[in-house]
Amino acid sequence: MAHCLDSIIDALDVETFVVAKDENEAKEVIKKIMTEMGLKDIDVVYCQHLGPGARVRARGYIFRAGDKYGWLKGADGK
């Protein structure tokens, strides 16, 4: 069975509210979460601190423009 991320064409976005003292801590938390999900190329695209935490959205790239796209491979892997 193929890895589930192989079905993603470009990126995976995650948006959540995390408990954090400021925006920097919230960014560190979301990056750690996405790294633990197996994503390596991560951008924080939105972060706003509100009271006890922050609303944060991050994008984990599976493929960026110009990459060798895994979803273009045939069943034989070529």
C-alpha positions, 0 to 999 in steps of 0.5 A: 500500500502506498504512503497516504501522503503520496495521494497529495498533489501539492501540500497539506494545510493544518489550522488549529488553535494552540495554547501558547504564550505568544506567536513565536511559541505557537509557530514552534508548536505547529512546526513540531506537530507537522514534523511529527506527522512526517512533513519536512518542508513547512511554512506558517501561513497565518498566526494570530495570538488571542488570549491563552493561545494562537490561531495558527495555520501551517502548510506542509509541502509534499511537492513544490512547483517544479518538483518531481511529482510522485503522483505522475508516476505510473503503477510501475513507479516510473 
